[in-house]
Amino acid sequence: MTSLLHPLFRFPALALVTVAIAVPASAQVQPAHVATPAERAAFQERADAQKKLAGALSRIAQDGNNGYALLDAGEAAIALNDPQAALGFLARAEHAMPREARVKSALGAAMMGIGKDDQALRYFGEAESLGARERTYLGERALAYELSGDGAAAQRDYRAALAIKPGDPTLTRNYALSMGIAGNSKAALAILNPLLASQDRAAWRAQAFILAMNGQTDEAAKTVDAMMPVDLARGIKPYLARMDNLTPVQKAAAVHLGRFPTGPLAPSDVRLASADTRVPAPTSTRKPTRAERDAARRAARDQAQREKAQRESAARALPPPVRTATVARSQPTVVASASPRIVPPTPTPTPSPPPAMPEIAQRAEPIRSTQLPPSSVVQPGFSGNASASATPSLPPAQEITIAPRTMPSAPTATPTSVYGPTSPTAIAPAPEKSLFDIVNAIDVAPASERPPTAALSAAELERIKQETLAEQAAEEKRAAVEKAKAQAAAKAKQEADAKAKAEADAKKAEKLAKAANPARFWVQVATGGEAKALAFDFRRLAKKYPEQFKGQDGWTSQWGQTRRLVVGPFDSLKEAKAWDAGYRKAGGDSFTWSSTDGLEVEKLPGK
């Protein structure tokens, strides 16, 4: 499954940061970029995903309940970095195949694509219980662990994923960031070094975060100055200076999701926006299980939702009379789409109405003013769009009283708002601009109008295609050579085994032959071509020399192209020679002969 870990593809705000880094504010055209092997691989993966999606959609058109077609479409959408579309396909796939492990792991990856780490972990757990191959979602699960605060589990999964895909840039960067979040900056930078040497831009960004998270702000600033336009570098440095004060969960959210807390931070007063502000109960020294951590996160989220609903209900129940608000004012600058955090108002006495001022046309409903105190609760940095003209510090505040206004039915003047100077009051420090604010302050052309920094020309695409075909041909050739070698080795082994068996059989037969035909002593009296003829000759000689052949049997043995006719066997060579001497003295023609071990000497048939 293609990973959704890279935040630049999952979160538009960080994607803008990437654009700002790749294309300076002046939008000058970069020199032609030569695609790296990783970029070519990513291009090929995207092309494969598009092909897979097209095939899946064709199958879905034929059968809308085809679970595997829906699953393929969901996985392809994940590979194309569209987790919302993936969830649509995968929800239907889960309905069609509720116990398919691949569906569960794909849903986990899609949930990570929209930043839902708790739900992602739940789906990964279901996938594991259904027998899914863990290797398909290790990277996504590692990020989910990181965002939930379980850095040890995240690093364990990153190591396992890198053992399967060594050198993968995204896994390597995220593993290094995880080590940096854990405070081990030395190991983190060592992990990142190969990518830094290959001029991987995302690796340089990761290095800046790692240095900043571990208090090396000056070194992080140098990295930012080297790789970012001046304006953007100046805007992001305040965040780098504060990253060392974040909790591990906040650091993970900042570097992976682009969510940076607003308001003042201190090591002793850092809280998540969704955290319960009540005094926590004494904690146990036992390490909580994964199920307990998931339950705790769900309880905290439910508590935050209940408190939000109570605040909204209380706000709707407030009466409409005029209230006062102390706000910080600068020059008359309109702030568009500003949405500050609202807290319960503090009632103050209503002053007597001063002279009227013109209507404020920007509001059509009565406005309940509220006092904006310094924010002590950490809030997501990407909670809304703020104007680029907002500044970190503002002049002293003036008190403004705004009365509710109704639309007039006739063109008559209606006093709607009054103001008057008041004595100076405590000024709430304005929250710093979020990363989202800084990014939106950069004038970057739309993607359709921007010159691509790593565009692949037709010639480059053709070259990549030819390289791919050449690699495939070379791989096929290597496979054929390996197959031929394997076949030759198998044949040689078969022949060697057969030869060894034959030799063993021969030795066994020889041993049996020697046992059946040991070396003995004989006297040869004639030769012939056939055993039957030799039997006749033996009977003839026995009649002619009865004294010599008395008690002797005739035997025969192969002798070249003929056969021997022998008598015996004798117990010793001496006995054989004595019989030979007596036979020749009687007029016969003979000589002694010794058979060797294993040489067959068989008795003549009949007499």
Backbone torsions as a table, in degrees:
resi	resn	phi	psi	omega
1	MET	NA	131.4	-179.8
2	THR	-70.0	137.1	-173.3
3	SER	-76.2	144.9	172.1
4	LEU	-105.2	19.1	-170.8
5	LEU	-69.2	-30.4	-172.9
6	HIS	-67.7	114.9	-174.4
7	PRO	-63.2	-23.3	-176.9
8	LEU	-67.5	-21.8	179.3
9	PHE	-94.9	-17.2	-174.8
10	ARG	-99.2	-24.8	-172.4
11	PHE	-128.6	115.5	-175.5
12	PRO	-55.4	-37.0	-177.8
13	ALA	-61.4	-46.3	178.6
14	LEU	-70.1	-28.6	175.3
15	ALA	-61.6	-37.0	176.5
16	LEU	-65.6	-36.3	176.3
17	VAL	-59.7	-42.5	179.5
18	THR	-62.4	-43.0	178.7
19	VAL	-61.7	-41.3	-179.4
20	ALA	-64.4	-33.9	179.2
21	ILE	-75.1	-40.4	-177.1
22	ALA	-76.0	-30.9	-178.7
23	VAL	-125.8	109.7	-179.8
24	PRO	-58.8	169.6	-175.4
25	ALA	-60.6	-31.3	179.4
26	SER	-75.1	-6.9	176.6
27	ALA	57.8	35.8	177.9
28	GLN	-69.8	154.4	-178.2
29	VAL	-77.8	127.1	179.0
30	GLN	-78.2	156.8	174.1
31	PRO	-62.2	157.1	-179.4
32	ALA	-55.5	132.1	-175.7
33	HIS	-100.1	130.2	177.2
34	VAL	-89.1	122.3	-176.6
35	ALA	-63.2	133.6	177.2
36	THR	-82.0	165.1	176.5
37	PRO	-56.2	-37.6	179.4
38	ALA	-64.9	-39.4	178.7
39	GLU	-67.4	-39.9	177.9
40	ARG	-64.7	-39.7	177.9
41	ALA	-63.8	-41.1	178.4
42	ALA	-64.2	-39.9	177.6
43	PHE	-61.4	-43.8	-179.4
44	GLN	-66.3	-40.0	178.1
45	GLU	-62.0	-40.7	179.5
46	ARG	-66.0	-41.6	178.4
47	ALA	-62.6	-41.8	178.3
48	ASP	-63.7	-39.8	179.9
49	ALA	-65.4	-40.4	177.7
50	GLN	-62.4	-41.2	178.3
51	LYS	-64.6	-42.4	179.1
52	LYS	-63.5	-41.2	179.7
53	LEU	-64.7	-42.9	180.0
54	ALA	-61.1	-44.0	178.5
55	GLY	-63.6	-40.6	-179.8
56	ALA	-65.6	-42.1	179.3
57	LEU	-63.5	-36.1	177.3
58	SER	-63.5	-40.9	178.7
59	ARG	-70.1	-36.5	178.1
60	ILE	-65.7	-35.9	178.5
61	ALA	-62.2	-31.9	179.0
62	GLN	-80.6	-34.8	-179.4
63	ASP	-146.6	103.1	-176.8
64	GLY	-67.4	-12.9	179.4
65	ASN	-105.8	16.3	178.6
66	ASN	-72.3	101.9	-173.9
67	GLY	-60.4	-42.1	-177.1
68	TYR	-72.5	-31.5	174.8
69	ALA	-66.0	-42.4	177.0
70	LEU	-63.5	-39.2	178.0
71	LEU	-64.3	-44.1	178.6
72	ASP	-61.9	-40.3	178.9
73	ALA	-64.3	-41.6	178.3
74	GLY	-63.4	-44.0	179.0
75	GLU	-64.5	-38.5	178.2
76	ALA	-66.1	-39.4	178.1
77	ALA	-63.9	-36.9	175.6
78	ILE	-62.8	-44.1	179.5
79	ALA	-63.2	-28.3	178.7
80	LEU	-91.5	11.5	175.2
81	ASN	62.2	40.1	175.9
82	ASP	-124.9	75.0	-175.3
83	PRO	-65.3	-30.5	179.5
84	GLN	-63.8	-45.9	177.1
85	ALA	-63.3	-38.6	179.4
86	ALA	-59.9	-41.2	-179.4
87	LEU	-62.4	-35.9	177.9
88	GLY	-61.8	-46.4	178.3
89	PHE	-66.7	-44.2	-172.4
90	LEU	-71.0	-30.8	176.8
91	ALA	-62.4	-41.2	177.5
92	ARG	-69.6	-37.4	178.0
93	ALA	-64.1	-38.8	179.1
94	GLU	-66.2	-36.1	177.6
95	HIS	-65.6	-39.0	-179.5
96	ALA	-76.0	-34.6	-177.0
97	MET	-133.3	76.6	-172.4
98	PRO	-66.5	-15.6	-178.5
99	ARG	-119.5	29.0	176.8
100	GLU	-90.4	118.2	-176.0
101	ALA	-62.1	-36.9	-179.2
102	ARG	-62.4	-36.6	179.3
103	VAL	-63.7	-43.5	-178.8
104	LYS	-63.9	-44.4	-179.2
105	SER	-67.1	-36.0	177.2
106	ALA	-66.9	-39.1	176.3
107	LEU	-62.6	-38.3	176.4
108	GLY	-61.1	-43.9	179.0
109	ALA	-64.7	-40.2	179.1
110	ALA	-65.6	-39.2	177.3
111	MET	-63.1	-37.0	174.9
112	MET	-65.1	-31.7	179.5
113	GLY	-64.4	-25.0	177.9
114	ILE	-107.9	12.8	173.9
115	GLY	79.8	20.2	179.8
116	LYS	-98.6	79.2	-173.8
117	ASP	-68.2	-34.1	-178.8
118	ASP	-66.9	-43.7	178.1
119	GLN	-68.9	-34.2	177.4
120	ALA	-60.9	-45.2	179.6
121	LEU	-63.2	-36.4	178.5
122	ARG	-63.3	-45.2	-179.9
123	TYR	-67.1	-38.3	177.7
124	PHE	-63.6	-37.6	177.0
125	GLY	-63.8	-41.2	177.4
126	GLU	-64.9	-40.8	179.2
127	ALA	-61.2	-42.3	-179.7
128	GLU	-64.6	-39.9	-179.7
129	SER	-68.6	-23.8	178.9
130	LEU	-91.8	3.9	175.0
131	GLY	91.6	21.5	179.2
132	ALA	-67.2	151.2	175.5
133	ARG	-74.0	115.5	-175.0
134	GLU	-59.3	-29.6	-175.7
135	ARG	-64.0	-19.8	-176.8
136	THR	-77.8	-16.0	-176.8
137	TYR	-136.4	19.2	-178.2
138	LEU	-59.3	-44.4	-176.9
139	GLY	-64.1	-44.5	179.5
140	GLU	-66.0	-40.8	-179.8
141	ARG	-66.8	-34.7	177.8
142	ALA	-60.7	-43.8	179.2
143	LEU	-65.6	-38.1	177.8
144	ALA	-62.1	-42.9	175.9
145	TYR	-60.1	-42.5	-177.9
146	GLU	-60.8	-46.2	-177.6
147	LEU	-69.9	-24.1	178.7
148	SER	-89.3	-2.2	175.8
149	GLY	97.4	3.8	179.9
150	ASP	-98.8	75.8	-176.1
151	GLY	-64.8	-34.7	-179.3
152	ALA	-63.6	-44.1	178.1
153	ALA	-65.7	-38.0	178.5
154	ALA	-60.9	-46.9	-178.9
155	GLN	-65.4	-35.4	177.7
156	ARG	-62.9	-42.9	178.8
157	ASP	-69.3	-38.3	178.3
158	TYR	-61.4	-42.7	179.5
159	ARG	-63.3	-42.3	178.7
160	ALA	-64.9	-40.3	179.4
161	ALA	-66.0	-40.2	179.6
162	LEU	-70.6	-25.7	174.6
163	ALA	-67.7	-29.2	178.1
164	ILE	-84.6	-40.2	-179.5
165	LYS	-123.5	75.1	-177.2
166	PRO	-61.4	136.9	176.0
167	GLY	79.6	3.4	178.9
168	ASP	-58.8	123.0	-173.1
169	PRO	-60.3	-45.6	-177.2
170	THR	-65.4	-45.7	178.6
171	LEU	-62.7	-39.9	-179.2
172	THR	-64.1	-46.2	179.3
173	ARG	-61.2	-45.5	-176.8
174	ASN	-68.2	-35.0	176.3
175	TYR	-64.7	-42.4	178.3
176	ALA	-63.6	-42.7	178.2
177	LEU	-62.2	-39.4	178.7
178	SER	-61.9	-42.2	177.5
179	MET	-65.1	-37.3	177.4
180	GLY	-65.8	-40.6	177.6
181	ILE	-62.3	-35.8	179.5
182	ALA	-75.4	-6.1	177.7
183	GLY	95.7	2.8	-179.4
184	ASN	-98.3	72.7	-174.7
185	SER	-67.3	-33.7	-178.8
186	LYS	-62.0	-48.5	178.3
187	ALA	-65.9	-38.2	-179.6
188	ALA	-60.7	-46.0	-179.1
189	LEU	-68.8	-33.3	177.1
190	ALA	-65.1	-40.0	177.5
191	ILE	-64.1	-35.8	-174.8
192	LEU	-80.7	-17.8	-172.2
193	ASN	-52.8	-46.0	-179.6
194	PRO	-58.3	-38.4	178.9
195	LEU	-71.3	-37.1	177.3
196	LEU	-63.4	-38.4	179.9
197	ALA	-65.8	-29.2	178.8
198	SER	-90.1	11.9	177.6
199	GLN	59.5	39.4	175.5
200	ASP	-75.0	116.2	-174.3
201	ARG	-63.9	-40.6	179.2
202	ALA	-62.9	-31.2	177.5
203	ALA	-67.2	-36.9	177.0
204	TRP	-64.8	-40.1	176.6
205	ARG	-61.7	-44.0	179.4
206	ALA	-61.5	-38.0	179.0
207	GLN	-62.4	-42.4	179.1
208	ALA	-60.7	-43.3	178.8
209	PHE	-63.7	-43.9	-178.0
210	ILE	-61.1	-45.3	179.6
211	LEU	-62.8	-44.3	-177.9
212	ALA	-65.6	-40.6	-178.2
213	MET	-65.0	-21.0	-176.8
214	ASN	-111.3	24.7	171.8
215	GLY	81.1	3.1	179.8
216	GLN	-93.7	63.5	-172.8
217	THR	-65.1	-39.9	-178.3
218	ASP	-62.3	-44.2	179.0
219	GLU	-65.2	-38.7	177.5
220	ALA	-63.3	-40.4	179.1
221	ALA	-63.6	-38.6	177.9
222	LYS	-62.5	-41.5	178.1
223	THR	-63.1	-43.7	179.8
224	VAL	-63.6	-43.4	179.1
225	ASP	-60.8	-34.5	-176.6
226	ALA	-76.1	-25.9	-172.0
227	MET	-115.9	-6.2	-177.3
228	MET	-119.9	154.9	169.7
229	PRO	-60.0	156.4	-172.8
230	VAL	-58.9	-47.3	-176.5
231	ASP	-62.4	-44.4	-178.7
232	LEU	-68.1	-40.1	178.1
233	ALA	-61.0	-41.8	179.8
234	ARG	-64.0	-36.4	-178.3
235	GLY	-74.3	-30.1	-174.9
236	ILE	-89.6	-17.8	-177.1
237	LYS	-59.5	-38.9	178.0
238	PRO	-58.6	-32.7	178.9
239	TYR	-71.3	-40.0	177.9
240	LEU	-61.5	-37.5	-178.6
241	ALA	-66.3	-23.3	-176.1
242	ARG	-100.8	-7.1	-173.7
243	MET	-65.9	-27.4	-179.1
244	ASP	-65.8	-20.3	-178.3
245	ASN	-91.4	-0.7	-178.6
246	LEU	-82.4	156.7	172.2
247	THR	-76.4	163.7	178.0
248	PRO	-55.8	-39.6	179.4
249	VAL	-65.6	-41.3	178.7
250	GLN	-66.3	-38.7	176.9
251	LYS	-61.7	-44.3	179.4
252	ALA	-62.3	-42.8	178.8
253	ALA	-64.7	-35.9	-179.0
254	ALA	-69.1	-46.6	-173.9
255	VAL	-81.0	-27.1	-177.0
256	HIS	-100.4	-34.7	-175.4
257	LEU	-110.7	-9.0	-177.7
258	GLY	74.6	18.9	-179.3
259	ARG	-98.2	107.4	-179.0
260	PHE	-112.6	129.7	-178.6
261	PRO	-66.6	146.8	177.8
262	THR	-102.0	170.3	178.9
263	GLY	85.9	171.1	-178.6
264	PRO	-67.7	142.6	179.6
265	LEU	-124.1	147.5	172.9
266	ALA	-149.4	152.4	-179.2
267	PRO	-56.6	-29.3	-177.9
268	SER	-92.9	-2.6	-176.4
269	ASP	-141.9	62.2	178.3
270	VAL	-119.0	119.7	-178.3
271	ARG	-135.0	153.4	174.4
272	LEU	-78.8	154.8	-179.5
273	ALA	-63.4	-31.2	-177.9
274	SER	-93.2	8.0	-174.9
275	ALA	-77.2	148.3	175.3
276	ASP	-78.0	126.8	-175.5
277	THR	-85.4	-0.9	178.2
278	ARG	-72.4	161.0	-179.3
279	VAL	-66.4	126.0	-177.4
280	PRO	-72.4	152.1	176.3
281	ALA	-73.6	156.2	178.4
282	PRO	-56.5	136.4	-176.1
283	THR	-94.0	152.5	177.6
284	SER	-85.7	152.2	177.6
285	THR	-77.0	-12.5	178.2
286	ARG	-71.2	136.1	178.8
287	LYS	-70.8	125.9	-177.6
288	PRO	-66.2	149.5	177.0
289	THR	-77.9	170.5	179.0
290	ARG	-62.7	-40.7	179.3
291	ALA	-62.8	-39.1	178.6
292	GLU	-67.0	-39.5	178.0
293	ARG	-64.5	-42.3	178.4
294	ASP	-61.9	-42.8	179.7
295	ALA	-63.9	-38.8	179.5
296	ALA	-65.2	-41.4	178.9
297	ARG	-64.3	-42.8	179.2
298	ARG	-63.2	-40.8	179.5
299	ALA	-63.1	-41.9	179.1
300	ALA	-64.4	-41.0	179.8
301	ARG	-65.6	-43.1	178.9
302	ASP	-63.0	-40.7	179.0
303	GLN	-61.7	-42.9	179.5
304	ALA	-63.6	-39.6	179.0
305	GLN	-66.3	-40.3	178.8
306	ARG	-63.7	-43.4	-180.0
307	GLU	-64.5	-38.5	178.1
308	LYS	-63.2	-43.9	179.2
309	ALA	-62.7	-39.0	178.0
310	GLN	-64.5	-41.2	179.0
311	ARG	-64.3	-42.6	179.7
312	GLU	-64.9	-39.3	178.8
313	SER	-64.7	-40.9	178.8
314	ALA	-66.2	-36.8	179.8
315	ALA	-66.3	-38.6	179.3
316	ARG	-68.3	-27.8	-177.6
317	ALA	-82.6	-7.8	-178.4
318	LEU	-67.4	140.0	177.5
319	PRO	-71.6	157.7	-175.2
320	PRO	-80.8	-2.3	-178.0
321	PRO	-56.2	160.2	-175.7
322	VAL	-66.9	135.1	172.5
323	ARG	-125.8	162.7	-178.7
324	THR	-101.0	156.5	177.4
325	ALA	-141.6	137.4	174.7
326	THR	-97.7	114.9	-178.7
327	VAL	-126.6	152.3	177.2
328	ALA	-83.6	132.3	-178.9
329	ARG	-120.6	144.0	171.4
330	SER	-118.9	-150.5	175.7
331	GLN	-64.5	158.6	-176.7
332	PRO	-65.7	81.1	180.0
333	THR	-115.6	128.9	179.5
334	VAL	-79.7	126.9	177.8
335	VAL	-100.9	117.0	-175.4
336	ALA	-87.1	138.3	171.9
337	SER	56.6	28.7	178.3
338	ALA	-77.3	134.7	-179.1
339	SER	-134.3	77.7	-179.3
340	PRO	-70.2	160.5	178.8
341	ARG	-72.0	131.1	-178.1
342	ILE	-98.7	132.1	176.2
343	VAL	-119.6	160.7	-178.9
344	PRO	-54.3	133.0	-175.3
345	PRO	-72.0	155.2	174.8
346	THR	-105.6	112.3	-176.9
347	PRO	-63.1	140.0	176.0
348	THR	-134.1	157.4	-179.6
349	PRO	-60.4	144.0	179.7
350	THR	-89.4	121.5	180.0
351	PRO	-74.0	165.9	177.5
352	SER	-68.7	146.3	-174.9
353	PRO	-65.9	122.2	172.0
354	PRO	-82.7	-175.6	-179.0
355	PRO	-57.5	148.5	-177.6
356	ALA	-74.3	158.0	175.9
357	MET	-128.6	165.1	-178.1
358	PRO	-59.1	158.1	-179.6
359	GLU	-64.3	152.7	172.9
360	ILE	-98.8	111.9	-171.1
361	ALA	-79.4	-7.5	-175.2
362	GLN	-78.8	-11.3	-176.0
363	ARG	-120.8	134.1	177.8
364	ALA	-108.3	-11.8	-179.8
365	GLU	-117.1	156.1	176.2
366	PRO	-58.6	142.1	-176.7
367	ILE	-107.5	122.9	171.9
368	ARG	-92.0	116.3	-178.4
369	SER	-81.6	152.1	178.8
370	THR	-135.7	156.6	176.7
371	GLN	-87.4	131.0	-177.1
372	LEU	-102.2	96.6	179.7
373	PRO	-80.8	170.9	174.9
374	PRO	-62.3	131.7	-177.0
375	SER	-75.7	120.0	175.2
376	SER	-104.2	0.5	179.5
377	VAL	-104.7	130.4	-179.0
378	VAL	-70.8	131.5	-178.5
379	GLN	-123.5	152.2	177.7
380	PRO	-60.4	139.4	-178.0
381	GLY	-74.2	-15.8	-178.1
382	PHE	-110.1	35.9	-174.5
383	SER	-77.6	-15.3	-180.0
384	GLY	-171.7	174.2	-179.7
385	ASN	-93.6	121.7	176.0
386	ALA	-111.2	151.6	-178.6
387	SER	-67.3	147.5	177.7
388	ALA	-69.6	-15.5	-177.5
389	SER	-83.0	-8.6	178.9
390	ALA	-64.4	144.6	-177.4
391	THR	-119.9	155.0	-177.2
392	PRO	-64.1	-30.3	-178.4
393	SER	-129.7	147.8	-175.6
394	LEU	-129.5	159.1	177.7
395	PRO	-67.0	173.2	179.7
396	PRO	-56.3	152.2	-174.7
397	ALA	-84.6	155.0	169.4
398	GLN	-119.6	147.0	-178.5
399	GLU	-84.0	131.4	-178.2
400	ILE	-122.9	131.8	176.6
401	THR	-109.9	122.6	-177.2
402	ILE	-117.6	123.1	-178.5
403	ALA	-95.1	153.3	176.5
404	PRO	-65.6	145.9	-175.8
405	ARG	-126.7	141.5	173.6
406	THR	-115.6	152.8	-178.9
407	MET	-71.2	127.3	-178.8
408	PRO	-71.4	146.8	176.9
409	SER	-87.6	-15.4	177.8
410	ALA	-136.9	157.4	-178.2
411	PRO	-72.5	67.8	177.0
412	THR	-117.2	151.3	-178.8
413	ALA	-74.4	128.7	179.0
414	THR	-126.7	121.1	178.4
415	PRO	-66.1	126.3	-177.4
416	THR	-119.8	-32.0	-176.2
417	SER	-142.6	142.8	177.8
418	VAL	-130.3	158.4	176.1
419	TYR	-147.4	161.6	176.8
420	GLY	-166.4	150.7	-179.4
421	PRO	-71.6	147.0	176.0
422	THR	-130.3	173.0	178.1
423	SER	-69.3	151.8	-179.1
424	PRO	-59.9	141.8	177.6
425	THR	-124.0	170.6	179.2
426	ALA	-62.9	131.8	-175.2
427	ILE	-97.5	127.8	176.9
428	ALA	-77.2	129.2	178.7
429	PRO	-63.9	130.0	-178.8
430	ALA	-66.2	136.9	178.9
431	PRO	-65.7	145.8	177.9
432	GLU	-66.2	156.1	176.1
433	LYS	-65.3	143.4	177.6
434	SER	-81.0	170.7	174.8
435	LEU	-57.2	-34.7	179.5
436	PHE	-62.7	-41.6	179.2
437	ASP	-61.7	-46.1	-177.8
438	ILE	-61.3	-43.7	-178.3
439	VAL	-64.5	-42.2	-178.7
440	ASN	-68.8	-17.3	178.0
441	ALA	-77.6	-7.7	-178.6
442	ILE	-94.4	129.1	-179.4
443	ASP	-84.9	97.6	179.9
444	VAL	-115.4	132.2	-178.8
445	ALA	-64.5	154.2	176.4
446	PRO	-58.4	158.7	-176.2
447	ALA	-59.4	-33.5	-178.4
448	SER	-70.6	-20.7	-178.0
449	GLU	-104.1	-8.4	-177.0
450	ARG	-82.3	138.3	173.1
451	PRO	-70.3	124.6	-178.7
452	PRO	-64.0	140.2	-179.5
453	THR	-87.1	-20.8	-179.5
454	ALA	-133.5	39.2	-178.1
455	ALA	-68.1	145.6	178.7
456	LEU	-105.0	121.6	179.1
457	SER	-73.6	170.0	178.1
458	ALA	-61.1	-38.4	178.9
459	ALA	-64.9	-40.7	179.1
460	GLU	-65.3	-41.5	177.6
461	LEU	-61.9	-42.6	178.6
462	GLU	-63.8	-39.1	179.4
463	ARG	-64.6	-42.6	178.2
464	ILE	-62.1	-40.6	179.1
465	LYS	-61.9	-46.2	-179.7
466	GLN	-64.5	-39.6	177.9
467	GLU	-62.7	-40.4	179.0
468	THR	-63.7	-44.7	178.6
469	LEU	-63.3	-40.8	179.2
470	ALA	-64.1	-41.2	178.2
471	GLU	-64.0	-39.5	178.0
472	GLN	-64.6	-43.2	178.8
473	ALA	-62.8	-42.8	179.1
474	ALA	-63.9	-39.0	178.8
475	GLU	-65.5	-41.3	177.5
476	GLU	-63.6	-40.4	178.5
477	LYS	-63.8	-44.4	178.0
478	ARG	-61.1	-40.0	179.5
479	ALA	-64.6	-40.8	178.9
480	ALA	-64.1	-42.4	178.8
481	VAL	-62.8	-44.5	179.4
482	GLU	-63.2	-37.6	178.8
483	LYS	-65.8	-43.9	178.6
484	ALA	-62.0	-42.3	178.1
485	LYS	-61.8	-42.3	-179.4
486	ALA	-64.4	-41.3	179.0
487	GLN	-65.4	-43.1	178.6
488	ALA	-62.2	-41.8	179.0
489	ALA	-64.5	-39.3	179.1
490	ALA	-65.8	-41.1	178.9
491	LYS	-65.0	-44.4	179.0
492	ALA	-61.5	-40.5	178.7
493	LYS	-65.2	-40.4	179.1
494	GLN	-62.6	-44.1	179.0
495	GLU	-64.9	-42.1	179.2
496	ALA	-63.3	-40.4	178.5
497	ASP	-64.1	-41.4	179.3
498	ALA	-64.2	-42.7	179.2
499	LYS	-63.4	-43.8	179.4
500	ALA	-62.3	-38.2	179.0
501	LYS	-66.7	-42.6	179.4
502	ALA	-62.1	-42.9	179.3
503	GLU	-64.1	-40.7	178.6
504	ALA	-64.5	-41.2	178.4
505	ASP	-64.2	-40.5	179.9
506	ALA	-63.6	-43.2	178.7
507	LYS	-63.6	-38.6	179.0
508	LYS	-65.7	-43.9	178.8
509	ALA	-64.0	-40.3	178.8
510	GLU	-62.8	-40.8	179.2
511	LYS	-64.0	-41.1	178.1
512	LEU	-66.9	-39.2	179.7
513	ALA	-64.9	-40.7	178.2
514	LYS	-64.3	-37.2	178.9
515	ALA	-66.7	-36.8	-179.2
516	ALA	-81.7	-27.0	-176.5
517	ASN	-133.1	78.1	178.1
518	PRO	-73.4	168.7	177.8
519	ALA	-65.7	132.0	-178.5
520	ARG	-142.4	174.0	-176.9
521	PHE	-114.2	133.7	-174.9
522	TRP	-135.9	169.0	170.2
523	VAL	-125.9	120.3	-178.9
524	GLN	-87.1	129.3	-176.1
525	VAL	-116.5	-14.2	-179.9
526	ALA	-166.8	171.6	174.6
527	THR	-134.5	159.2	178.5
528	GLY	-170.8	175.7	-176.5
529	GLY	-94.6	-25.3	-175.3
530	GLU	-129.9	150.8	-179.2
531	ALA	-66.8	-36.9	-179.6
532	LYS	-65.0	-41.6	178.7
533	ALA	-65.2	-38.5	178.4
534	LEU	-66.6	-32.9	176.6
535	ALA	-64.5	-39.4	176.9
536	PHE	-64.0	-43.8	179.4
537	ASP	-62.0	-37.9	-179.1
538	PHE	-64.4	-42.9	-179.8
539	ARG	-65.4	-37.0	178.7
540	ARG	-64.3	-45.7	-179.5
541	LEU	-67.6	-34.2	179.9
542	ALA	-65.5	-35.0	177.5
543	LYS	-71.6	-35.9	-177.1
544	LYS	-73.9	-37.2	-178.5
545	TYR	-124.3	68.7	-174.8
546	PRO	-63.0	-35.6	-179.0
547	GLU	-64.8	-40.5	-177.0
548	GLN	-75.6	-35.7	-174.7
549	PHE	-91.8	4.1	-179.9
550	LYS	-65.8	125.1	178.9
551	GLY	79.8	6.2	-179.2
552	GLN	-105.8	147.4	175.2
553	ASP	-109.8	153.8	176.7
554	GLY	-92.2	138.8	179.9
555	TRP	-130.7	159.3	178.5
556	THR	-139.1	151.1	177.7
557	SER	-148.6	147.3	-179.1
558	GLN	-65.4	139.5	179.3
559	TRP	-141.4	88.0	-175.4
560	GLY	64.0	-124.9	179.7
561	GLN	-86.0	-7.1	-179.2
562	THR	-119.4	-171.9	180.0
563	ARG	-130.5	148.8	177.1
564	ARG	-87.1	147.2	167.6
565	LEU	-113.8	115.1	-175.0
566	VAL	-129.0	159.1	173.3
567	VAL	-119.6	156.0	-177.3
568	GLY	137.9	-147.0	-9.4
569	PRO	-76.5	156.1	179.8
570	PHE	-102.0	151.9	-176.7
571	ASP	-69.9	-22.9	-179.1
572	SER	-151.2	164.0	178.0
573	LEU	-64.0	-33.7	-179.6
574	LYS	-62.5	-43.5	178.9
575	GLU	-65.3	-38.9	178.8
576	ALA	-62.8	-41.7	179.7
577	LYS	-67.7	-36.5	178.8
578	ALA	-64.2	-43.7	178.9
579	TRP	-64.8	-42.0	-179.9
580	ASP	-59.9	-42.3	-178.5
581	ALA	-65.7	-41.9	179.3
582	GLY	-66.0	-38.8	-178.8
583	TYR	-66.7	-45.2	-179.6
584	ARG	-66.6	-34.3	178.8
585	LYS	-65.3	-31.1	178.3
586	ALA	-78.4	-7.4	177.8
587	GLY	115.2	-1.0	179.1
588	GLY	-81.6	170.2	-179.9
589	ASP	-123.5	117.1	-174.7
590	SER	-157.2	173.4	172.9
591	PHE	-158.0	157.7	-179.6
592	THR	-79.1	152.4	-179.5
593	TRP	-149.1	137.3	179.0
594	SER	-111.8	122.1	175.6
595	SER	-83.4	145.5	179.8
596	THR	-88.9	168.2	177.9
597	ASP	-59.7	130.5	175.6
598	GLY	89.0	-14.0	179.3
599	LEU	-74.0	123.6	-174.6
600	GLU	-74.4	127.9	172.9
601	VAL	-128.2	113.2	-174.0
602	GLU	-110.4	150.7	-178.7
603	LYS	-75.4	143.4	179.3
604	LEU	-66.4	145.0	179.1
605	PRO	-72.7	130.2	176.7
606	GLY	65.3	-169.0	178.9
607	LYS	-132.7	NA	NA
